[in-house]
């Protein structure tokens, strides 16, 4: 593994990323490459890097998990902004960096994303045609979630509150940074917060199971207006032309990944190869790191990515033939 800081001429800050290399890596050969995008409130050391990134590198891909702008070890101020437009733009910035690396085959770049990251990679693929295949694991359309559950089904009220808070901060008031989850599973139980996704998210992010220094699960409230007006799946019928795989668990939770996965699969009729993997008996957060559901997901997504991105051996034979 190599840690890097990606700087782009369009940005005033860096993106912190890790590059994960396959076994017997040879920098003189071109590799199919995967950009791996973490969930909302997460970081590159969690599921996008240490589960799916690690597994894909072991299967022969160069994998680049990174921290979103304003989060983790990446730059950007103020901290903990969740801006979908920027999150999607980050993907293009990481690809900009990847195509400068001699061992990255610029014609064989794919993306994977988990949870909110799944929604972001799907949205990026609509317009970023350097992406040749996309896999969304338990994807959430974060705009839909903010308009519904995260605003208590009162998006206009939330927007008014954000506007008032932003004015307060502009006049020198303290930033309102919202913690998205209970402090622990015990606190969740004590407060009756036992809905599947909320409780399982707490079990992942607030215990040694998934806890990492960069995975803050925080959001700057005053800068979330754009999220409520954003739709990960806009124009999917027309623009989702690349091969696409969606992996969802059939145990439904409040964050809506099952619903969102079914929706984008149904709408992506222009995709060259759309596949839906629906895993019976598993939930949203099971797919983050539980060995059995992660294995089931990888058993489907690895062959899918190899079909559409190839392997280093295939690229070497093609070059030799030329």
CORSUL-V169362 format. One record per residue. N is the residue number from 0. OMEGA is omega in radians with two decimals (999 if undefined). Layout:
n:N omega:OMEGA
n:N omega:OMEGA
This chain:
n:0 omega:3.08
n:1 omega:3.08
n:2 omega:-3.09
n:3 omega:3.00
n:4 omega:-3.06
n:5 omega:3.09
n:6 omega:-3.12
n:7 omega:-3.09
n:8 omega:-3.14
n:9 omega:-3.00
n:10 omega:3.08
n:11 omega:-3.11
n:12 omega:-3.13
n:13 omega:2.97
n:14 omega:3.12
n:15 omega:-3.09
n:16 omega:2.94
n:17 omega:3.01
n:18 omega:-3.13
n:19 omega:-3.05
n:20 omega:3.11
n:21 omega:3.07
n:22 omega:3.10
n:23 omega:-3.11
n:24 omega:3.11
n:25 omega:-3.03
n:26 omega:3.08
n:27 omega:-3.12
n:28 omega:3.10
n:29 omega:-3.08
n:30 omega:2.89
n:31 omega:-2.97
n:32 omega:-3.12
n:33 omega:2.96
n:34 omega:-3.02
n:35 omega:-2.95
n:36 omega:-3.04
n:37 omega:3.11
n:38 omega:2.97
n:39 omega:3.11
n:40 omega:-3.04
n:41 omega:3.10
n:42 omega:-3.02
n:43 omega:3.14
n:44 omega:3.13
n:45 omega:-2.90
n:46 omega:-3.10
n:47 omega:-3.13
n:48 omega:-2.96
n:49 omega:3.07
n:50 omega:-3.05
n:51 omega:3.10
n:52 omega:3.14
n:53 omega:-3.11
n:54 omega:-3.13
n:55 omega:3.06
n:56 omega:3.11
n:57 omega:-3.14
n:58 omega:3.02
n:59 omega:3.12
n:60 omega:2.78
n:61 omega:-3.07
n:62 omega:-3.13
n:63 omega:2.95
n:64 omega:-3.08
n:65 omega:3.05
n:66 omega:3.10
n:67 omega:3.01
n:68 omega:3.13
n:69 omega:-3.03
n:70 omega:3.09
n:71 omega:-3.13
n:72 omega:3.09
n:73 omega:3.14
n:74 omega:-3.14
n:75 omega:3.13
n:76 omega:-0.11
n:77 omega:-3.05
n:78 omega:2.99
n:79 omega:2.98
n:80 omega:3.02
n:81 omega:-3.10
n:82 omega:-3.09
n:83 omega:3.12
n:84 omega:3.11
n:85 omega:3.14
n:86 omega:3.10
n:87 omega:3.12
n:88 omega:3.08
n:89 omega:-3.13
n:90 omega:3.11
n:91 omega:3.10
n:92 omega:3.11
n:93 omega:3.06
n:94 omega:3.06
n:95 omega:3.12
n:96 omega:-3.07
n:97 omega:-3.06
n:98 omega:3.05
n:99 omega:-3.10
n:100 omega:-3.04
n:101 omega:-3.08
n:102 omega:3.07
n:103 omega:3.06
n:104 omega:-3.04
n:105 omega:3.11
n:106 omega:-3.08
n:107 omega:3.13
n:108 omega:3.06
n:109 omega:3.09
n:110 omega:2.93
n:111 omega:3.08
n:112 omega:-3.11
n:113 omega:3.09
n:114 omega:3.09
n:115 omega:3.06
n:116 omega:3.06
n:117 omega:3.06
n:118 omega:-3.13
n:119 omega:-3.13
n:120 omega:3.08
n:121 omega:3.13
n:122 omega:3.12
n:123 omega:-3.08
n:124 omega:3.13
n:125 omega:-3.04
n:126 omega:-3.12
n:127 omega:-3.00
n:128 omega:2.90
n:129 omega:3.05
n:130 omega:-3.08
n:131 omega:3.07
n:132 omega:-3.11
n:133 omega:3.02
n:134 omega:3.10
n:135 omega:-3.09
n:136 omega:-3.08
n:137 omega:-2.97
n:138 omega:3.08
n:139 omega:3.00
n:140 omega:-2.97
n:141 omega:3.08
n:142 omega:3.09
n:143 omega:-3.13
n:144 omega:3.12
n:145 omega:3.13
n:146 omega:-3.09
n:147 omega:-2.98
n:148 omega:-3.05
n:149 omega:3.05
n:150 omega:-3.05
n:151 omega:3.12
n:152 omega:3.09
n:153 omega:-3.07
n:154 omega:3.13
n:155 omega:3.06
n:156 omega:3.11
n:157 omega:3.13
n:158 omega:3.08
n:159 omega:3.13
n:160 omega:3.09
n:161 omega:3.13
n:162 omega:3.14
n:163 omega:-3.13
n:164 omega:-3.14
n:165 omega:3.07
n:166 omega:3.11
n:167 omega:-3.12
n:168 omega:3.12
n:169 omega:3.13
n:170 omega:3.05
n:171 omega:3.14
n:172 omega:-3.13
n:173 omega:3.07
n:174 omega:3.05
n:175 omega:3.13
n:176 omega:-3.09
n:177 omega:2.96
n:178 omega:-2.97
n:179 omega:-3.04
n:180 omega:2.99
n:181 omega:-3.05
n:182 omega:-3.11
n:183 omega:3.04
n:184 omega:3.12
n:185 omega:3.10
n:186 omega:3.10
n:187 omega:3.13
n:188 omega:-3.10
n:189 omega:-3.12
n:190 omega:3.09
n:191 omega:-3.11
n:192 omega:-3.02
n:193 omega:3.01
n:194 omega:-2.95
n:195 omega:-3.04
n:196 omega:3.14
n:197 omega:-3.10
n:198 omega:-3.12
n:199 omega:3.03
n:200 omega:3.11
n:201 omega:3.12
n:202 omega:3.13
n:203 omega:-2.97
n:204 omega:-3.01
n:205 omega:3.06
n:206 omega:3.12
n:207 omega:3.11
n:208 omega:-3.08
n:209 omega:-3.03
n:210 omega:3.07
n:211 omega:-3.09
n:212 omega:-3.10
n:213 omega:-3.08
n:214 omega:-2.93
n:215 omega:-3.04
n:216 omega:3.12
n:217 omega:3.11
n:218 omega:3.04
n:219 omega:-2.98
n:220 omega:-2.99
n:221 omega:-3.07
n:222 omega:-3.08
n:223 omega:-3.09
n:224 omega:-3.08
n:225 omega:-3.11
n:226 omega:-3.11
n:227 omega:3.14
n:228 omega:-3.02
n:229 omega:3.12
n:230 omega:-3.11
n:231 omega:-2.95
n:232 omega:-3.11
n:233 omega:3.09
n:234 omega:-3.12
n:235 omega:-3.11
n:236 omega:-3.10
n:237 omega:-2.88
n:238 omega:3.13
n:239 omega:-3.09
n:240 omega:-3.09
n:241 omega:3.02
n:242 omega:-3.03
n:243 omega:3.00
n:244 omega:3.06
n:245 omega:3.11
n:246 omega:3.14
n:247 omega:3.01
n:248 omega:-3.08
n:249 omega:3.02
n:250 omega:-2.98
n:251 omega:3.07
n:252 omega:-3.00
n:253 omega:-3.11
n:254 omega:2.90
n:255 omega:-3.12
n:256 omega:3.13
n:257 omega:3.12
n:258 omega:-3.10
n:259 omega:3.11
n:260 omega:3.10
n:261 omega:-3.12
n:262 omega:-3.08
n:263 omega:3.07
n:264 omega:-3.13
n:265 omega:-3.07
n:266 omega:-3.00
n:267 omega:-3.06
n:268 omega:3.12
n:269 omega:-3.12
n:270 omega:3.14
n:271 omega:3.12
n:272 omega:3.13
n:273 omega:-3.12
n:274 omega:3.10
n:275 omega:3.07
n:276 omega:-3.10
n:277 omega:-2.98
n:278 omega:-3.12
n:279 omega:3.02
n:280 omega:-3.10
n:281 omega:-3.06
n:282 omega:3.12
n:283 omega:-3.05
n:284 omega:2.95
n:285 omega:-3.08
n:286 omega:3.10
n:287 omega:-2.97
n:288 omega:-3.14
n:289 omega:-3.00
n:290 omega:-3.04
n:291 omega:3.12
n:292 omega:3.08
n:293 omega:3.10
n:294 omega:3.12
n:295 omega:3.10
n:296 omega:-3.12
n:297 omega:3.10
n:298 omega:3.11
n:299 omega:-2.99
n:300 omega:3.12
n:301 omega:3.07
n:302 omega:3.10
n:303 omega:-3.12
n:304 omega:3.10
n:305 omega:3.09
n:306 omega:-3.01
n:307 omega:3.12
n:308 omega:3.13
n:309 omega:-3.12
n:310 omega:3.12
n:311 omega:3.14
n:312 omega:3.13
n:313 omega:3.13
n:314 omega:-3.14
n:315 omega:3.12
n:316 omega:3.14
n:317 omega:3.13
n:318 omega:-3.14
n:319 omega:3.13
n:320 omega:3.13
n:321 omega:999
